[in-house]
Amino acid sequence: MTPNQDVLICGSIAFDTIAVFEGHFRDHILSDNIKSLSVSFFVPTLRKEFGGCAGNIAYNLKLLGGRPVPVGTVGQDADDYLQRLRDLQIDSSLVRVLPDAYTAQCYITTDLDSNQIASFHPGAMLRSAENDLTGRAAGWAIVSPDSKEGMFAHAERLHAAGIPFVFDLGQAMPLFDGDDLRRMIAMASMLTANDYEASIIEDRMGQSMPTIAAGLQAVVVTRGERGSTLYAQGEQMDIAPVPASQIVDPTGCGDAHRAGLLYGLVNSWSLRDACCLANVMGSFKIASQGPQNHHPSRDQIVATLHRHYGIDAGGLA
């Protein structure tokens, strides 16, 4: 019997509006006047990106030929995002539209020093717990950053259904204390985090990453240009990085990495090979502006995987 290869991608679906101020914030935000701050920035460069963790992971998994099913909540303004999912042939049946809300949106202004001032409107994301995935089968799933209530609701439903899932704390880190982390990890099959998030998790749980990994199938910690570390079966394995063709924008690199990991998991790859594919996907993403604008072919991904890790992925099947 062929295993179900659908992957449920639970998390945020959002728009990122990014403006570039062709100057320096430090010249306009003066500490002496901070009590009566009133400042405006002229931003001739503006772009709107499709984003959100569920959207980004689904996009990358589709690049690999996977079968992502995003589980997210959007608002009345999401017609173009929904059309994009349809154009990409991504199953949007578990994307719930709330006509009385706006889609989550992040507004970012960046200056020439790469400093950022951001505002985030959660919008429909605040009601993500209402989006019930019960009854939907899948080979694997991921619970990525979303509203805290939504993350727990999805985790509990996946756990009850016996669907293994990866817990990706990410930007939701401020919402989770030690007890929250213990509760979530008790339901998860795997944990993934970047090195900073991993240190916070260790601190809040009072346990080392190898100890946390002992209760899971695996833990994967990404380390940027230093690659990643896999903790599994009582062992630690460092996975060498894939040098990027250029460093353009790190936004969404973690999501690309998660997609590579999930592809390997749902296709029964070894954990080491899945982590290698994850590193490959992160290297393609960082060379492109925005979280969903890179377009490597599967042949390019296969060739990069073989060149750097000696893995023969064939047609990525």
Contacts in CASP RR format, 6 or more apart in sequence:
PFRMAT RR
TARGET T0000
AUTHOR 0000-0000-0000
METHOD contacts of the structure
MODEL  1
MTPNQDVLICGSIAFDTIAVFEGHFRDHILSDNIKSLSVSFFVPTLRKEF
GGCAGNIAYNLKLLGGRPVPVGTVGQDADDYLQRLRDLQIDSSLVRVLPD
AYTAQCYITTDLDSNQIASFHPGAMLRSAENDLTGRAAGWAIVSPDSKEG
MFAHAERLHAAGIPFVFDLGQAMPLFDGDDLRRMIAMASMLTANDYEASI
IEDRMGQSMPTIAAGLQAVVVTRGERGSTLYAQGEQMDIAPVPASQIVDP
TGCGDAHRAGLLYGLVNSWSLRDACCLANVMGSFKIASQGPQNHHPSRDQ
IVATLHRHYGIDAGGLA
3 139 0 8 1.000
3 266 0 8 1.000
3 268 0 8 1.000
4 137 0 8 1.000
4 138 0 8 1.000
4 139 0 8 1.000
5 66 0 8 1.000
5 67 0 8 1.000
5 139 0 8 1.000
5 266 0 8 1.000
5 267 0 8 1.000
6 67 0 8 1.000
6 68 0 8 1.000
6 69 0 8 1.000
6 91 0 8 1.000
6 136 0 8 1.000
6 137 0 8 1.000
6 138 0 8 1.000
6 139 0 8 1.000
7 61 0 8 1.000
7 66 0 8 1.000
7 67 0 8 1.000
7 68 0 8 1.000
7 69 0 8 1.000
7 138 0 8 1.000
7 139 0 8 1.000
7 140 0 8 1.000
7 141 0 8 1.000
7 142 0 8 1.000
7 262 0 8 1.000
7 266 0 8 1.000
8 69 0 8 1.000
8 71 0 8 1.000
8 94 0 8 1.000
8 133 0 8 1.000
8 136 0 8 1.000
8 138 0 8 1.000
8 140 0 8 1.000
8 141 0 8 1.000
8 142 0 8 1.000
8 158 0 8 1.000
8 163 0 8 1.000
8 165 0 8 1.000
9 54 0 8 1.000
9 55 0 8 1.000
9 57 0 8 1.000
9 58 0 8 1.000
9 61 0 8 1.000
9 68 0 8 1.000
9 69 0 8 1.000
9 70 0 8 1.000
9 71 0 8 1.000
9 141 0 8 1.000
9 142 0 8 1.000
9 144 0 8 1.000
10 54 0 8 1.000
10 71 0 8 1.000
10 72 0 8 1.000
10 133 0 8 1.000
10 141 0 8 1.000
10 142 0 8 1.000
10 143 0 8 1.000
10 144 0 8 1.000
10 146 0 8 1.000
10 150 0 8 1.000
10 151 0 8 1.000
10 154 0 8 1.000
10 158 0 8 1.000
10 165 0 8 1.000
11 52 0 8 1.000
11 53 0 8 1.000
11 54 0 8 1.000
11 55 0 8 1.000
11 70 0 8 1.000
11 71 0 8 1.000
11 72 0 8 1.000
11 128 0 8 1.000
11 143 0 8 1.000
11 144 0 8 1.000
11 145 0 8 1.000
11 146 0 8 1.000
11 151 0 8 1.000
11 154 0 8 1.000
12 52 0 8 1.000
12 53 0 8 1.000
12 54 0 8 1.000
12 55 0 8 1.000
12 72 0 8 1.000
12 104 0 8 1.000
12 125 0 8 1.000
12 128 0 8 1.000
12 144 0 8 1.000
12 145 0 8 1.000
12 146 0 8 1.000
13 51 0 8 1.000
13 52 0 8 1.000
13 54 0 8 1.000
13 55 0 8 1.000
13 70 0 8 1.000
13 72 0 8 1.000
13 73 0 8 1.000
13 74 0 8 1.000
13 78 0 8 1.000
13 81 0 8 1.000
13 95 0 8 1.000
13 103 0 8 1.000
13 104 0 8 1.000
13 125 0 8 1.000
14 51 0 8 1.000
14 52 0 8 1.000
14 103 0 8 1.000
14 104 0 8 1.000
14 105 0 8 1.000
14 106 0 8 1.000
14 125 0 8 1.000
15 48 0 8 1.000
15 49 0 8 1.000
15 50 0 8 1.000
15 51 0 8 1.000
15 77 0 8 1.000
15 81 0 8 1.000
15 103 0 8 1.000
15 104 0 8 1.000
15 105 0 8 1.000
15 106 0 8 1.000
16 48 0 8 1.000
16 49 0 8 1.000
16 50 0 8 1.000
16 51 0 8 1.000
16 52 0 8 1.000
16 105 0 8 1.000
16 106 0 8 1.000
16 108 0 8 1.000
16 251 0 8 1.000
16 290 0 8 1.000
16 291 0 8 1.000
17 46 0 8 1.000
17 47 0 8 1.000
17 48 0 8 1.000
17 49 0 8 1.000
17 105 0 8 1.000
17 106 0 8 1.000
17 107 0 8 1.000
17 108 0 8 1.000
18 46 0 8 1.000
18 47 0 8 1.000
18 48 0 8 1.000
18 49 0 8 1.000
18 108 0 8 1.000
18 109 0 8 1.000
18 110 0 8 1.000
19 41 0 8 1.000
19 43 0 8 1.000
19 45 0 8 1.000
19 46 0 8 1.000
19 107 0 8 1.000
19 108 0 8 1.000
19 109 0 8 1.000
19 110 0 8 1.000
20 43 0 8 1.000
20 44 0 8 1.000
20 45 0 8 1.000
20 46 0 8 1.000
20 109 0 8 1.000
20 110 0 8 1.000
20 111 0 8 1.000
21 41 0 8 1.000
21 42 0 8 1.000
21 43 0 8 1.000
21 109 0 8 1.000
21 110 0 8 1.000
21 111 0 8 1.000
21 112 0 8 1.000
22 42 0 8 1.000
22 44 0 8 1.000
22 45 0 8 1.000
22 112 0 8 1.000
23 111 0 8 1.000
23 112 0 8 1.000
24 111 0 8 1.000
24 112 0 8 1.000
24 113 0 8 1.000
24 115 0 8 1.000
25 111 0 8 1.000
25 113 0 8 1.000
25 115 0 8 1.000
25 117 0 8 1.000
26 113 0 8 1.000
26 115 0 8 1.000
28 39 0 8 1.000
28 41 0 8 1.000
29 37 0 8 1.000
29 39 0 8 1.000
41 109 0 8 1.000
41 111 0 8 1.000
43 109 0 8 1.000
49 290 0 8 1.000
49 291 0 8 1.000
49 292 0 8 1.000
49 293 0 8 1.000
50 59 0 8 1.000
50 81 0 8 1.000
50 84 0 8 1.000
50 291 0 8 1.000
50 292 0 8 1.000
51 291 0 8 1.000
51 292 0 8 1.000
52 104 0 8 1.000
52 255 0 8 1.000
52 291 0 8 1.000
53 144 0 8 1.000
53 145 0 8 1.000
53 146 0 8 1.000
53 168 0 8 1.000
53 170 0 8 1.000
53 171 0 8 1.000
53 255 0 8 1.000
54 70 0 8 1.000
54 71 0 8 1.000
54 72 0 8 1.000
54 144 0 8 1.000
54 146 0 8 1.000
55 70 0 8 1.000
55 255 0 8 1.000
55 292 0 8 1.000
56 252 0 8 1.000
56 255 0 8 1.000
56 256 0 8 1.000
56 291 0 8 1.000
56 292 0 8 1.000
57 68 0 8 1.000
57 70 0 8 1.000
57 142 0 8 1.000
57 144 0 8 1.000
57 255 0 8 1.000
57 256 0 8 1.000
57 258 0 8 1.000
57 259 0 8 1.000
57 262 0 8 1.000
58 68 0 8 1.000
58 69 0 8 1.000
58 70 0 8 1.000
58 85 0 8 1.000
58 90 0 8 1.000
58 259 0 8 1.000
59 68 0 8 1.000
59 88 0 8 1.000
59 90 0 8 1.000
59 259 0 8 1.000
59 291 0 8 1.000
59 292 0 8 1.000
60 255 0 8 1.000
60 256 0 8 1.000
60 258 0 8 1.000
60 259 0 8 1.000
60 260 0 8 1.000
60 281 0 8 1.000
60 285 0 8 1.000
61 67 0 8 1.000
61 68 0 8 1.000
61 259 0 8 1.000
61 260 0 8 1.000
61 262 0 8 1.000
61 263 0 8 1.000
62 68 0 8 1.000
62 88 0 8 1.000
62 89 0 8 1.000
62 90 0 8 1.000
63 259 0 8 1.000
63 281 0 8 1.000
63 294 0 8 1.000
63 295 0 8 1.000
63 296 0 8 1.000
63 298 0 8 1.000
63 301 0 8 1.000
64 259 0 8 1.000
64 260 0 8 1.000
64 263 0 8 1.000
64 277 0 8 1.000
64 281 0 8 1.000
64 298 0 8 1.000
64 301 0 8 1.000
64 316 0 8 1.000
65 263 0 8 1.000
65 298 0 8 1.000
65 316 0 8 1.000
66 263 0 8 1.000
66 266 0 8 1.000
67 91 0 8 1.000
68 90 0 8 1.000
68 91 0 8 1.000
68 259 0 8 1.000
69 90 0 8 1.000
69 91 0 8 1.000
69 93 0 8 1.000
69 94 0 8 1.000
69 136 0 8 1.000
69 138 0 8 1.000
70 85 0 8 1.000
70 90 0 8 1.000
70 91 0 8 1.000
70 92 0 8 1.000
70 94 0 8 1.000
70 95 0 8 1.000
71 94 0 8 1.000
71 95 0 8 1.000
71 131 0 8 1.000
71 133 0 8 1.000
71 154 0 8 1.000
72 94 0 8 1.000
72 95 0 8 1.000
72 96 0 8 1.000
72 125 0 8 1.000
72 128 0 8 1.000
72 131 0 8 1.000
72 146 0 8 1.000
73 95 0 8 1.000
73 96 0 8 1.000
73 97 0 8 1.000
73 98 0 8 1.000
73 124 0 8 1.000
73 125 0 8 1.000
73 127 0 8 1.000
73 128 0 8 1.000
73 130 0 8 1.000
73 131 0 8 1.000
74 81 0 8 1.000
74 82 0 8 1.000
74 95 0 8 1.000
74 96 0 8 1.000
74 97 0 8 1.000
74 98 0 8 1.000
74 103 0 8 1.000
74 104 0 8 1.000
74 124 0 8 1.000
75 97 0 8 1.000
75 98 0 8 1.000
75 99 0 8 1.000
75 101 0 8 1.000
75 102 0 8 1.000
75 103 0 8 1.000
75 123 0 8 1.000
75 124 0 8 1.000
76 97 0 8 1.000
76 98 0 8 1.000
76 99 0 8 1.000
76 100 0 8 1.000
76 101 0 8 1.000
76 102 0 8 1.000
77 102 0 8 1.000
77 103 0 8 1.000
78 95 0 8 1.000
78 97 0 8 1.000
78 103 0 8 1.000
81 103 0 8 1.000
82 92 0 8 1.000
82 95 0 8 1.000
82 97 0 8 1.000
85 92 0 8 1.000
85 95 0 8 1.000
86 92 0 8 1.000
94 131 0 8 1.000
94 133 0 8 1.000
94 136 0 8 1.000
96 124 0 8 1.000
96 130 0 8 1.000
96 131 0 8 1.000
97 124 0 8 1.000
98 124 0 8 1.000
98 127 0 8 1.000
101 123 0 8 1.000
101 124 0 8 1.000
101 126 0 8 1.000
101 127 0 8 1.000
102 121 0 8 1.000
102 123 0 8 1.000
102 124 0 8 1.000
103 123 0 8 1.000
103 124 0 8 1.000
104 120 0 8 1.000
104 121 0 8 1.000
104 122 0 8 1.000
104 123 0 8 1.000
104 124 0 8 1.000
104 125 0 8 1.000
105 120 0 8 1.000
105 121 0 8 1.000
105 123 0 8 1.000
106 118 0 8 1.000
106 119 0 8 1.000
106 120 0 8 1.000
106 121 0 8 1.000
107 118 0 8 1.000
107 119 0 8 1.000
107 120 0 8 1.000
107 121 0 8 1.000
108 116 0 8 1.000
108 117 0 8 1.000
108 118 0 8 1.000
109 116 0 8 1.000
109 117 0 8 1.000
109 118 0 8 1.000
110 116 0 8 1.000
122 147 0 8 1.000
125 146 0 8 1.000
125 147 0 8 1.000
126 147 0 8 1.000
127 147 0 8 1.000
128 146 0 8 1.000
128 147 0 8 1.000
128 149 0 8 1.000
128 150 0 8 1.000
128 153 0 8 1.000
128 154 0 8 1.000
129 147 0 8 1.000
129 149 0 8 1.000
129 150 0 8 1.000
129 152 0 8 1.000
129 153 0 8 1.000
129 154 0 8 1.000
131 150 0 8 1.000
132 153 0 8 1.000
132 157 0 8 1.000
133 154 0 8 1.000
133 157 0 8 1.000
133 158 0 8 1.000
134 157 0 8 1.000
134 160 0 8 1.000
134 161 0 8 1.000
135 161 0 8 1.000
137 161 0 8 1.000
137 163 0 8 1.000
138 163 0 8 1.000
139 163 0 8 1.000
139 164 0 8 1.000
139 266 0 8 1.000
140 163 0 8 1.000
140 164 0 8 1.000
140 165 0 8 1.000
140 166 0 8 1.000
140 262 0 8 1.000
140 265 0 8 1.000
140 266 0 8 1.000
141 154 0 8 1.000
141 158 0 8 1.000
141 163 0 8 1.000
141 164 0 8 1.000
141 165 0 8 1.000
141 166 0 8 1.000
142 165 0 8 1.000
142 166 0 8 1.000
142 167 0 8 1.000
142 168 0 8 1.000
142 258 0 8 1.000
142 262 0 8 1.000
143 151 0 8 1.000
143 154 0 8 1.000
143 155 0 8 1.000
143 158 0 8 1.000
143 165 0 8 1.000
143 166 0 8 1.000
143 167 0 8 1.000
143 168 0 8 1.000
143 184 0 8 1.000
143 188 0 8 1.000
144 168 0 8 1.000
144 170 0 8 1.000
144 255 0 8 1.000
144 258 0 8 1.000
145 151 0 8 1.000
145 168 0 8 1.000
145 169 0 8 1.000
145 170 0 8 1.000
145 171 0 8 1.000
145 172 0 8 1.000
146 154 0 8 1.000
146 172 0 8 1.000
148 172 0 8 1.000
148 175 0 8 1.000
148 176 0 8 1.000
148 180 0 8 1.000
151 172 0 8 1.000
151 184 0 8 1.000
152 183 0 8 1.000
152 184 0 8 1.000
155 165 0 8 1.000
155 167 0 8 1.000
155 184 0 8 1.000
155 187 0 8 1.000
155 188 0 8 1.000
156 187 0 8 1.000
158 164 0 8 1.000
158 165 0 8 1.000
158 187 0 8 1.000
159 165 0 8 1.000
159 187 0 8 1.000
164 189 0 8 1.000
164 190 0 8 1.000
164 217 0 8 1.000
164 265 0 8 1.000
165 187 0 8 1.000
165 188 0 8 1.000
165 189 0 8 1.000
165 190 0 8 1.000
166 188 0 8 1.000
166 189 0 8 1.000
166 190 0 8 1.000
166 191 0 8 1.000
166 192 0 8 1.000
166 258 0 8 1.000
166 261 0 8 1.000
166 262 0 8 1.000
166 265 0 8 1.000
167 184 0 8 1.000
167 185 0 8 1.000
167 187 0 8 1.000
167 188 0 8 1.000
167 190 0 8 1.000
167 191 0 8 1.000
167 192 0 8 1.000
168 192 0 8 1.000
168 193 0 8 1.000
168 258 0 8 1.000
169 176 0 8 1.000
169 181 0 8 1.000
169 191 0 8 1.000
169 193 0 8 1.000
169 197 0 8 1.000
169 201 0 8 1.000
170 193 0 8 1.000
170 194 0 8 1.000
170 197 0 8 1.000
173 197 0 8 1.000
173 200 0 8 1.000
176 184 0 8 1.000
176 204 0 8 1.000
177 204 0 8 1.000
178 204 0 8 1.000
178 205 0 8 1.000
181 201 0 8 1.000
181 204 0 8 1.000
181 205 0 8 1.000
182 205 0 8 1.000
185 191 0 8 1.000
185 205 0 8 1.000
185 212 0 8 1.000
185 216 0 8 1.000
188 216 0 8 1.000
189 216 0 8 1.000
189 217 0 8 1.000
190 216 0 8 1.000
190 217 0 8 1.000
190 218 0 8 1.000
190 219 0 8 1.000
190 220 0 8 1.000
190 265 0 8 1.000
191 201 0 8 1.000
191 212 0 8 1.000
191 213 0 8 1.000
191 216 0 8 1.000
191 218 0 8 1.000
191 219 0 8 1.000
191 220 0 8 1.000
192 219 0 8 1.000
192 220 0 8 1.000
192 221 0 8 1.000
192 222 0 8 1.000
192 257 0 8 1.000
192 258 0 8 1.000
192 261 0 8 1.000
193 201 0 8 1.000
193 219 0 8 1.000
193 220 0 8 1.000
193 221 0 8 1.000
193 222 0 8 1.000
194 221 0 8 1.000
194 222 0 8 1.000
194 223 0 8 1.000
194 224 0 8 1.000
194 254 0 8 1.000
195 221 0 8 1.000
195 222 0 8 1.000
195 223 0 8 1.000
195 224 0 8 1.000
198 209 0 8 1.000
198 219 0 8 1.000
198 221 0 8 1.000
201 209 0 8 1.000
201 212 0 8 1.000
202 208 0 8 1.000
202 209 0 8 1.000
202 212 0 8 1.000
205 212 0 8 1.000
209 219 0 8 1.000
209 221 0 8 1.000
209 231 0 8 1.000
210 231 0 8 1.000
210 234 0 8 1.000
210 236 0 8 1.000
212 219 0 8 1.000
212 231 0 8 1.000
213 219 0 8 1.000
213 231 0 8 1.000
213 232 0 8 1.000
213 234 0 8 1.000
214 234 0 8 1.000
217 232 0 8 1.000
217 271 0 8 1.000
218 230 0 8 1.000
218 231 0 8 1.000
218 232 0 8 1.000
218 271 0 8 1.000
219 230 0 8 1.000
219 231 0 8 1.000
219 232 0 8 1.000
220 228 0 8 1.000
220 229 0 8 1.000
220 230 0 8 1.000
220 231 0 8 1.000
220 261 0 8 1.000
220 275 0 8 1.000
220 278 0 8 1.000
221 228 0 8 1.000
221 229 0 8 1.000
221 231 0 8 1.000
222 228 0 8 1.000
222 254 0 8 1.000
222 257 0 8 1.000
222 278 0 8 1.000
223 229 0 8 1.000
223 241 0 8 1.000
224 241 0 8 1.000
224 253 0 8 1.000
225 241 0 8 1.000
226 241 0 8 1.000
227 238 0 8 1.000
227 239 0 8 1.000
227 240 0 8 1.000
227 241 0 8 1.000
227 279 0 8 1.000
228 238 0 8 1.000
228 239 0 8 1.000
228 241 0 8 1.000
228 257 0 8 1.000
228 275 0 8 1.000
228 278 0 8 1.000
228 279 0 8 1.000
229 236 0 8 1.000
229 237 0 8 1.000
229 238 0 8 1.000
229 239 0 8 1.000
230 236 0 8 1.000
230 237 0 8 1.000
230 238 0 8 1.000
230 239 0 8 1.000
230 271 0 8 1.000
230 272 0 8 1.000
230 275 0 8 1.000
231 237 0 8 1.000
232 271 0 8 1.000
237 272 0 8 1.000
237 275 0 8 1.000
239 272 0 8 1.000
239 275 0 8 1.000
239 276 0 8 1.000
239 279 0 8 1.000
240 279 0 8 1.000
240 308 0 8 1.000
240 309 0 8 1.000
241 279 0 8 1.000
241 283 0 8 1.000
242 279 0 8 1.000
242 280 0 8 1.000
242 282 0 8 1.000
242 283 0 8 1.000
242 304 0 8 1.000
242 308 0 8 1.000
243 283 0 8 1.000
244 282 0 8 1.000
244 283 0 8 1.000
244 284 0 8 1.000
244 286 0 8 1.000
244 287 0 8 1.000
245 283 0 8 1.000
245 287 0 8 1.000
246 287 0 8 1.000
247 286 0 8 1.000
247 287 0 8 1.000
248 286 0 8 1.000
248 287 0 8 1.000
248 288 0 8 1.000
248 289 0 8 1.000
249 286 0 8 1.000
249 288 0 8 1.000
249 289 0 8 1.000
249 290 0 8 1.000
250 286 0 8 1.000
251 290 0 8 1.000
251 291 0 8 1.000
252 285 0 8 1.000
252 290 0 8 1.000
252 291 0 8 1.000
253 282 0 8 1.000
253 285 0 8 1.000
253 286 0 8 1.000
254 282 0 8 1.000
254 285 0 8 1.000
255 285 0 8 1.000
255 291 0 8 1.000
256 278 0 8 1.000
256 281 0 8 1.000
256 282 0 8 1.000
256 284 0 8 1.000
256 285 0 8 1.000
256 294 0 8 1.000
257 278 0 8 1.000
257 279 0 8 1.000
257 281 0 8 1.000
257 282 0 8 1.000
258 278 0 8 1.000
259 278 0 8 1.000
259 281 0 8 1.000
260 274 0 8 1.000
260 277 0 8 1.000
260 278 0 8 1.000
260 280 0 8 1.000
260 281 0 8 1.000
261 274 0 8 1.000
261 275 0 8 1.000
261 277 0 8 1.000
261 278 0 8 1.000
263 269 0 8 1.000
263 274 0 8 1.000
263 277 0 8 1.000
263 316 0 8 1.000
264 273 0 8 1.000
264 274 0 8 1.000
264 277 0 8 1.000
265 274 0 8 1.000
267 317 0 8 1.000
269 277 0 8 1.000
273 309 0 8 1.000
273 311 0 8 1.000
276 305 0 8 1.000
276 308 0 8 1.000
276 309 0 8 1.000
276 311 0 8 1.000
277 301 0 8 1.000
277 305 0 8 1.000
277 311 0 8 1.000
277 313 0 8 1.000
279 308 0 8 1.000
280 301 0 8 1.000
280 304 0 8 1.000
280 305 0 8 1.000
280 308 0 8 1.000
281 301 0 8 1.000
283 304 0 8 1.000
284 294 0 8 1.000
284 296 0 8 1.000
284 300 0 8 1.000
284 301 0 8 1.000
284 304 0 8 1.000
285 291 0 8 1.000
285 294 0 8 1.000
287 294 0 8 1.000
288 294 0 8 1.000
296 304 0 8 1.000
298 315 0 8 1.000
298 316 0 8 1.000
301 313 0 8 1.000
301 316 0 8 1.000
302 313 0 8 1.000
302 314 0 8 1.000
302 315 0 8 1.000
302 316 0 8 1.000
305 311 0 8 1.000
305 313 0 8 1.000
306 312 0 8 1.000
306 313 0 8 1.000
END
